Amino acid sequence: MNNSVSSASPWQGSWEVVIGLEIHAQLATRSKIFSGASTAYGAEPNT
């Protein structure tokens, strides 16, 4: 019985692994971080 594993693969080297990290944070401020717009619910949008 042959239990060897071949490392030769036609797919080898054709994929690139990319791992990302996404972080969400809620700030306790009265205005938005990059504008002076209010964070109050129902406030005017900062368009």
mmCIF file as gemmi writes it, N, C-alpha and C atoms, coordinates in Angstrom:
data_model
loop_
_atom_site.group_PDB
_atom_site.id
_atom_site.type_symbol
_atom_site.label_atom_id
_atom_site.label_alt_id
_atom_site.label_comp_id
_atom_site.label_asym_id
_atom_site.label_entity_id
_atom_site.label_seq_id
_atom_site.pdbx_PDB_ins_code
_atom_site.Cartn_x
_atom_site.Cartn_y
_atom_site.Cartn_z
_atom_site.occupancy
_atom_site.B_iso_or_equiv
_atom_site.pdbx_formal_charge
_atom_site.auth_seq_id
_atom_site.auth_asym_id
_atom_site.pdbx_PDB_model_num
ATOM 1 N N . MET Axp A 1 ? 0.856 -1.177 0 1 0 ? 1 A 1
ATOM 2 C CA . MET Axp A 1 ? 0 0 0 1 0 ? 1 A 1
ATOM 3 C C . MET Axp A 1 ? 0.898 1.235 0 1 0 ? 1 A 1
ATOM 4 N N . ASN Axp A 2 ? 0.668 2.133 -0.921 1 0 ? 2 A 1
ATOM 5 C CA . ASN Axp A 2 ? 1.483 3.336 -1.051 1 0 ? 2 A 1
ATOM 6 C C . ASN Axp A 2 ? 0.717 4.525 -0.482 1 0 ? 2 A 1
ATOM 7 N N . ASN Axp A 3 ? 1.209 5.131 0.607 1 0 ? 3 A 1
ATOM 8 C CA . ASN Axp A 3 ? 0.545 6.268 1.252 1 0 ? 3 A 1
ATOM 9 C C . ASN Axp A 3 ? 1.265 7.588 0.997 1 0 ? 3 A 1
ATOM 10 N N . SER Axp A 4 ? 2.134 7.638 0.01 1 0 ? 4 A 1
ATOM 11 C CA . SER Axp A 4 ? 2.884 8.869 -0.253 1 0 ? 4 A 1
ATOM 12 C C . SER Axp A 4 ? 1.98 9.902 -0.927 1 0 ? 4 A 1
ATOM 13 N N . VAL Axp A 5 ? 2.275 11.16 -0.659 1 0 ? 5 A 1
ATOM 14 C CA . VAL Axp A 5 ? 1.506 12.27 -1.222 1 0 ? 5 A 1
ATOM 15 C C . VAL Axp A 5 ? 2.41 13.035 -2.166 1 0 ? 5 A 1
ATOM 16 N N . SER Axp A 6 ? 1.956 13.244 -3.358 1 0 ? 6 A 1
ATOM 17 C CA . SER Axp A 6 ? 2.747 13.979 -4.345 1 0 ? 6 A 1
ATOM 18 C C . SER Axp A 6 ? 2.544 15.476 -4.165 1 0 ? 6 A 1
ATOM 19 N N . SER Axp A 7 ? 3.642 16.237 -4.154 1 0 ? 7 A 1
ATOM 20 C CA . SER Axp A 7 ? 3.533 17.691 -4.013 1 0 ? 7 A 1
ATOM 21 C C . SER Axp A 7 ? 3.41 18.382 -5.363 1 0 ? 7 A 1
ATOM 22 N N . ALA Axp A 8 ? 3.56 17.648 -6.443 1 0 ? 8 A 1
ATOM 23 C CA . ALA Axp A 8 ? 3.428 18.233 -7.778 1 0 ? 8 A 1
ATOM 24 C C . ALA Axp A 8 ? 1.952 18.412 -8.091 1 0 ? 8 A 1
ATOM 25 N N . SER Axp A 9 ? 1.572 19.634 -8.373 1 0 ? 9 A 1
ATOM 26 C CA . SER Axp A 9 ? 0.172 19.942 -8.647 1 0 ? 9 A 1
ATOM 27 C C . SER Axp A 9 ? 0.093 20.918 -9.814 1 0 ? 9 A 1
ATOM 28 N N . PRO Axp A 10 ? -0.836 20.733 -10.737 1 0 ? 10 A 1
ATOM 29 C CA . PRO Axp A 10 ? -0.971 21.693 -11.843 1 0 ? 10 A 1
ATOM 30 C C . PRO Axp A 10 ? -1.457 23.06 -11.364 1 0 ? 10 A 1
ATOM 31 N N . TRP Axp A 11 ? -2.009 23.152 -10.148 1 0 ? 11 A 1
ATOM 32 C CA . TRP Axp A 11 ? -2.535 24.418 -9.614 1 0 ? 11 A 1
ATOM 33 C C . TRP Axp A 11 ? -1.515 25.153 -8.757 1 0 ? 11 A 1
ATOM 34 N N . GLN Axp A 12 ? -0.406 24.52 -8.488 1 0 ? 12 A 1
ATOM 35 C CA . GLN Axp A 12 ? 0.595 25.103 -7.596 1 0 ? 12 A 1
ATOM 36 C C . GLN Axp A 12 ? 1.115 26.428 -8.161 1 0 ? 12 A 1
ATOM 37 N N . GLY Axp A 13 ? 1.075 27.48 -7.329 1 0 ? 13 A 1
ATOM 38 C CA . GLY Axp A 13 ? 1.592 28.781 -7.735 1 0 ? 13 A 1
ATOM 39 C C . GLY Axp A 13 ? 0.605 29.654 -8.473 1 0 ? 13 A 1
ATOM 40 N N . SER Axp A 14 ? -0.605 29.178 -8.727 1 0 ? 14 A 1
ATOM 41 C CA . SER Axp A 14 ? -1.562 29.996 -9.473 1 0 ? 14 A 1
ATOM 42 C C . SER Axp A 14 ? -2.52 30.766 -8.566 1 0 ? 14 A 1
ATOM 43 N N . TRP Axp A 15 ? -2.389 30.617 -7.252 1 0 ? 15 A 1
ATOM 44 C CA . TRP Axp A 15 ? -3.26 31.314 -6.306 1 0 ? 15 A 1
ATOM 45 C C . TRP Axp A 15 ? -2.413 32.138 -5.343 1 0 ? 15 A 1
ATOM 46 N N . GLU Axp A 16 ? -2.927 33.277 -4.953 1 0 ? 16 A 1
ATOM 47 C CA . GLU Axp A 16 ? -2.261 34.114 -3.96 1 0 ? 16 A 1
ATOM 48 C C . GLU Axp A 16 ? -3.202 34.26 -2.773 1 0 ? 16 A 1
ATOM 49 N N . VAL Axp A 17 ? -2.728 33.952 -1.596 1 0 ? 17 A 1
ATOM 50 C CA . VAL Axp A 17 ? -3.542 34.05 -0.388 1 0 ? 17 A 1
ATOM 51 C C . VAL Axp A 17 ? -3.476 35.48 0.131 1 0 ? 17 A 1
ATOM 52 N N . VAL Axp A 18 ? -4.648 36.094 0.322 1 0 ? 18 A 1
ATOM 53 C CA . VAL Axp A 18 ? -4.739 37.445 0.872 1 0 ? 18 A 1
ATOM 54 C C . VAL Axp A 18 ? -5.659 37.381 2.082 1 0 ? 18 A 1
ATOM 55 N N . ILE Axp A 19 ? -5.165 37.833 3.222 1 0 ? 19 A 1
ATOM 56 C CA . ILE Axp A 19 ? -5.943 37.816 4.458 1 0 ? 19 A 1
ATOM 57 C C . ILE Axp A 19 ? -6.102 39.249 4.928 1 0 ? 19 A 1
ATOM 58 N N . GLY Axp A 20 ? -7.334 39.674 5.201 1 0 ? 20 A 1
ATOM 59 C CA . GLY Axp A 20 ? -7.592 41.041 5.635 1 0 ? 20 A 1
ATOM 60 C C . GLY Axp A 20 ? -8.255 41.075 6.999 1 0 ? 20 A 1
ATOM 61 N N . LEU Axp A 21 ? -8.232 42.247 7.587 1 0 ? 21 A 1
ATOM 62 C CA . LEU Axp A 21 ? -8.837 42.455 8.896 1 0 ? 21 A 1
ATOM 63 C C . LEU Axp A 21 ? -9.661 43.729 8.832 1 0 ? 21 A 1
ATOM 64 N N . GLU Axp A 22 ? -10.907 43.65 9.212 1 0 ? 22 A 1
ATOM 65 C CA . GLU Axp A 22 ? -11.799 44.81 9.206 1 0 ? 22 A 1
ATOM 66 C C . GLU Axp A 22 ? -12.258 45.061 10.637 1 0 ? 22 A 1
ATOM 67 N N . ILE Axp A 23 ? -12.111 46.302 11.085 1 0 ? 23 A 1
ATOM 68 C CA . ILE Axp A 23 ? -12.464 46.656 12.459 1 0 ? 23 A 1
ATOM 69 C C . ILE Axp A 23 ? -13.518 47.754 12.442 1 0 ? 23 A 1
ATOM 70 N N . HIS Axp A 24 ? -14.551 47.591 13.241 1 0 ? 24 A 1
ATOM 71 C CA . HIS Axp A 24 ? -15.598 48.599 13.388 1 0 ? 24 A 1
ATOM 72 C C . HIS Axp A 24 ? -15.537 49.143 14.811 1 0 ? 24 A 1
ATOM 73 N N . ALA Axp A 25 ? -15.714 50.45 14.931 1 0 ? 25 A 1
ATOM 74 C CA . ALA Axp A 25 ? -15.711 51.074 16.255 1 0 ? 25 A 1
ATOM 75 C C . ALA Axp A 25 ? -16.819 52.113 16.311 1 0 ? 25 A 1
ATOM 76 N N . GLN Axp A 26 ? -17.469 52.223 17.425 1 0 ? 26 A 1
ATOM 77 C CA . GLN Axp A 26 ? -18.501 53.233 17.63 1 0 ? 26 A 1
ATOM 78 C C . GLN Axp A 26 ? -17.956 54.255 18.616 1 0 ? 26 A 1
ATOM 79 N N . LEU Axp A 27 ? -17.847 55.504 18.159 1 0 ? 27 A 1
ATOM 80 C CA . LEU Axp A 27 ? -17.292 56.562 18.994 1 0 ? 27 A 1
ATOM 81 C C . LEU Axp A 27 ? -18.404 57.283 19.737 1 0 ? 27 A 1
ATOM 82 N N . ALA Axp A 28 ? -18.162 57.657 20.957 1 0 ? 28 A 1
ATOM 83 C CA . ALA Axp A 28 ? -19.141 58.378 21.773 1 0 ? 28 A 1
ATOM 84 C C . ALA Axp A 28 ? -18.908 59.88 21.608 1 0 ? 28 A 1
ATOM 85 N N . THR Axp A 29 ? -19.21 60.392 20.409 1 0 ? 29 A 1
ATOM 86 C CA . THR Axp A 29 ? -19.015 61.818 20.12 1 0 ? 29 A 1
ATOM 87 C C . THR Axp A 29 ? -20.339 62.434 19.683 1 0 ? 29 A 1
ATOM 88 N N . ARG Axp A 30 ? -20.431 63.742 19.731 1 0 ? 30 A 1
ATOM 89 C CA . ARG Axp A 30 ? -21.647 64.439 19.293 1 0 ? 30 A 1
ATOM 90 C C . ARG Axp A 30 ? -21.575 64.846 17.83 1 0 ? 30 A 1
ATOM 91 N N . SER Axp A 31 ? -20.398 64.754 17.227 1 0 ? 31 A 1
ATOM 92 C CA . SER Axp A 31 ? -20.254 65.063 15.8 1 0 ? 31 A 1
ATOM 93 C C . SER Axp A 31 ? -19.461 63.947 15.126 1 0 ? 31 A 1
ATOM 94 N N . LYS Axp A 32 ? -19.589 63.88 13.816 1 0 ? 32 A 1
ATOM 95 C CA . LYS Axp A 32 ? -18.878 62.853 13.064 1 0 ? 32 A 1
ATOM 96 C C . LYS Axp A 32 ? -17.388 63.147 13.06 1 0 ? 32 A 1
ATOM 97 N N . ILE Axp A 33 ? -16.588 62.11 12.881 1 0 ? 33 A 1
ATOM 98 C CA . ILE Axp A 33 ? -15.144 62.243 13.048 1 0 ? 33 A 1
ATOM 99 C C . ILE Axp A 33 ? -14.482 63.09 11.957 1 0 ? 33 A 1
ATOM 100 N N . PHE Axp A 34 ? -14.961 63.043 10.706 1 0 ? 34 A 1
ATOM 101 C CA . PHE Axp A 34 ? -14.322 63.786 9.623 1 0 ? 34 A 1
ATOM 102 C C . PHE Axp A 34 ? -15.137 64.982 9.155 1 0 ? 34 A 1
ATOM 103 N N . SER Axp A 35 ? -16.204 65.319 9.863 1 0 ? 35 A 1
ATOM 104 C CA . SER Axp A 35 ? -16.992 66.516 9.546 1 0 ? 35 A 1
ATOM 105 C C . SER Axp A 35 ? -17.665 66.997 10.83 1 0 ? 35 A 1
ATOM 106 N N . GLY Axp A 36 ? -18.236 68.166 10.77 1 0 ? 36 A 1
ATOM 107 C CA . GLY Axp A 36 ? -18.914 68.701 11.941 1 0 ? 36 A 1
ATOM 108 C C . GLY Axp A 36 ? -20.369 68.289 12.026 1 0 ? 36 A 1
ATOM 109 N N . ALA Axp A 37 ? -20.803 67.356 11.165 1 0 ? 37 A 1
ATOM 110 C CA . ALA Axp A 37 ? -22.199 66.924 11.136 1 0 ? 37 A 1
ATOM 111 C C . ALA Axp A 37 ? -22.57 66.204 12.436 1 0 ? 37 A 1
ATOM 112 N N . SER Axp A 38 ? -23.807 66.391 12.837 1 0 ? 38 A 1
ATOM 113 C CA . SER Axp A 38 ? -24.303 65.784 14.066 1 0 ? 38 A 1
ATOM 114 C C . SER Axp A 38 ? -24.465 64.282 13.911 1 0 ? 38 A 1
ATOM 115 N N . THR Axp A 39 ? -24.296 63.566 15.005 1 0 ? 39 A 1
ATOM 116 C CA . THR Axp A 39 ? -24.522 62.12 15.017 1 0 ? 39 A 1
ATOM 117 C C . THR Axp A 39 ? -25.899 61.77 15.579 1 0 ? 39 A 1
ATOM 118 N N . ALA Axp A 40 ? -26.706 62.784 15.886 1 0 ? 40 A 1
ATOM 119 C CA . ALA Axp A 40 ? -28.032 62.548 16.462 1 0 ? 40 A 1
ATOM 120 C C . ALA Axp A 40 ? -28.943 61.857 15.448 1 0 ? 40 A 1
ATOM 121 N N . TYR Axp A 41 ? -29.736 60.901 15.93 1 0 ? 41 A 1
ATOM 122 C CA . TYR Axp A 41 ? -30.678 60.195 15.069 1 0 ? 41 A 1
ATOM 123 C C . TYR Axp A 41 ? -31.674 61.184 14.483 1 0 ? 41 A 1
ATOM 124 N N . GLY Axp A 42 ? -31.864 61.137 13.172 1 0 ? 42 A 1
ATOM 125 C CA . GLY Axp A 42 ? -32.81 62.019 12.502 1 0 ? 42 A 1
ATOM 126 C C . GLY Axp A 42 ? -32.212 63.367 12.11 1 0 ? 42 A 1
ATOM 127 N N . ALA Axp A 43 ? -30.939 63.59 12.393 1 0 ? 43 A 1
ATOM 128 C CA . ALA Axp A 43 ? -30.287 64.854 12.034 1 0 ? 43 A 1
ATOM 129 C C . ALA Axp A 43 ? -30.139 64.951 10.515 1 0 ? 43 A 1
ATOM 130 N N . GLU Axp A 44 ? -29.931 66.159 10.024 1 0 ? 44 A 1
ATOM 131 C CA . GLU Axp A 44 ? -29.743 66.377 8.59 1 0 ? 44 A 1
ATOM 132 C C . GLU Axp A 44 ? -28.506 65.614 8.1 1 0 ? 44 A 1
ATOM 133 N N . PRO Axp A 45 ? -28.563 65.051 6.888 1 0 ? 45 A 1
ATOM 134 C CA . PRO Axp A 45 ? -27.387 64.356 6.353 1 0 ? 45 A 1
ATOM 135 C C . PRO Axp A 45 ? -26.281 65.35 6 1 0 ? 45 A 1
ATOM 136 N N . ASN Axp A 46 ? -25.055 64.913 6.023 1 0 ? 46 A 1
ATOM 137 C CA . ASN Axp A 46 ? -23.924 65.784 5.697 1 0 ? 46 A 1
ATOM 138 C C . ASN Axp A 46 ? -23.54 65.64 4.222 1 0 ? 46 A 1
ATOM 139 N N . THR Axp A 47 ? -24.432 66.033 3.352 1 0 ? 47 A 1
ATOM 140 C CA . THR Axp A 47 ? -24.184 65.893 1.911 1 0 ? 47 A 1
ATOM 141 C C . THR Axp A 47 ? -23.435 67.061 1.345 1 0 ? 47 A 1
